[in-house]
Amino acid sequence: MAEFDDAITERIQAMNNRVDGLQKLDLYFYNQPITELRGGARVLVNNRDMGMYASYSYLGLVGHPKINKAALEAVEKYGTGTHGVRSLAGSLTIHDELEETIAEFKGAESAITYSSGYATNLTVISTLVGRGDYVISDKLNHASIVDGCMMSGAKFLRFRHNDMQALEQRLQQIPSGSAKLVVADSVFSMDGDVIEFPKMVELCQRYGAWLMIDEAHSVGVLGKTGRGIEEHFNMPGTIDIKMGTLSKTIPSVGGYVAGKKELIKYLRHASRAYIFSAALPPAQAAAAKAAFEVILEEPWRVEKLNRNSHQFISGLKECGFDTLHTETAIVPVICGDDNTAFAVTQAAQHKDVFVLPVVSPAVPPGLARLRATVTAAHEPHEIDYAMSVIYEAGKQIGLVN
Ligand SMILES: Cc1ncc(COP(=O)(O)O)c(C=O)c1O
């Protein structure tokens, strides 16, 4: 193999040096081997039973008997793969059933699925807008949205996080007659706060912009029955492009968009991740379909998640932690610099609380944090224990008194 001495080599070395340095100090917490998911609230990590505070399985649906059964039956019926792209190799009944279920759950006419949430954002944004158009994105939107905007070739405008005045200024900047798409997360994945949805809808309507909302962290989380942000604000039918993932509350893998029939028909014939990439495996499609049904059949899960989130956020605030503006199950515990975040994580993990640090460049320098999540699988006493461990760790490091 050839030896290189160039910018690619430097990049590879720089990242490897950072990882090696953290590993030497026992401060590398990523990619840890999990051998058992114990009902969602606990996991077996490196042979240690730990409380799980880094999961997106918000309603504790991983391993749910109805969902597992649906997946197993799909394997029996269809096998494990999809033998190619749906447009050419044929669309399985389970895919159509899943898309109908999603459309109904999201109060939309139709839906389309892709093999991941990441691919969904990339392909949908870059199919809808292109050169000569405008795409406007919140500064804290998920990387998959940012990548979709950049890939599209449209003029990419960003606005200050959750600042609707800044969004309006951006909309005013755009020449009239241009096609424009506004994209935002419903719940922000690093901060847990909720987008100023009513104002955003009003601005999009006033300025004639399409509205795309990524509901990765709001399905199962927001709204009385967990249907997401439109239900939360009682504003049905206000999002043009309802994007979501099947990998968080829904314990499967994949992504989707729900919307008007014409939009979905267009995406089915124009979006490259649909036309040039294989469909979801049948077991994952069946699991996802069953999970949407379980959310509606077991409404106590959404209620319990709300109670648990409230207990976790208010408890950490009482301990003196800065949790930014979170209102949801994603709870940032601000530590400041990266080393403090690593030290708090290390102390918490030594006491069997599995939380993860998020450091720059994923978040701005100085805002390194634990990004802790709580789910409907946790019991109140478990949350109390996790909070006491985080508090002791914070105290030891001088973050709180
Ligand atoms: C807001 C948001 N959108 C999209 C994605 C990508 O979803 P997936 O993991 O299904 O690719 C994520 C994943 O973390 C996310 O947080």
The ligand as an SDF file (V2000), in Angstrom:
LIG
                    3D

 16 16  0  0  0  0  0  0  0  0999 V2000
  -32.7350   15.7230   14.7360 C   0  0  0  0  0  0  0  0  0  0  0  0
  -32.2160   14.5010   14.0550 C   0  0  0  0  0  0  0  0  0  0  0  0
  -32.4940   14.3040   12.7610 N   0  0  0  0  0  0  0  0  0  0  0  0
  -32.0460   13.2330   12.0920 C   0  0  0  0  0  0  0  0  0  0  0  0
  -31.2720   12.2730   12.7140 C   0  0  0  0  0  0  0  0  0  0  0  0
  -30.7550   11.1010   11.9290 C   0  0  0  0  0  0  0  0  0  0  0  0
  -31.5560    9.9920   12.1630 O   0  0  0  0  0  0  0  0  0  0  0  0
  -31.0320    8.4870   11.9530 P   0  0  0  0  0  0  0  0  0  0  0  0
  -30.2840    8.1140   13.1900 O   0  0  0  0  0  0  0  0  0  0  0  0
  -32.2940    7.7180   11.7600 O   0  0  0  0  0  0  0  0  0  0  0  0
  -30.1700    8.4720   10.7520 O   0  0  0  0  0  0  0  0  0  0  0  0
  -30.9540   12.4270   14.0660 C   0  0  0  0  0  0  0  0  0  0  0  0
  -30.1210   11.4030   14.7360 C   0  0  0  0  0  0  0  0  0  0  0  0
  -29.5340   11.5570   15.7490 O   0  0  0  0  0  0  0  0  0  0  0  0
  -31.4410   13.5690   14.7680 C   0  0  0  0  0  0  0  0  0  0  0  0
  -31.1540   13.7590   16.0510 O   0  0  0  0  0  0  0  0  0  0  0  0
  1  2  1  0
  2  3  1  0
  2 15  2  0
  3  4  2  0
  4  5  1  0
  5  6  1  0
  5 12  2  0
  6  7  1  0
  7  8  1  0
  8  9  2  0
  8 10  1  0
  8 11  1  0
 12 13  1  0
 12 15  1  0
 13 14  2  0
 15 16  1  0
M  END
$$$$
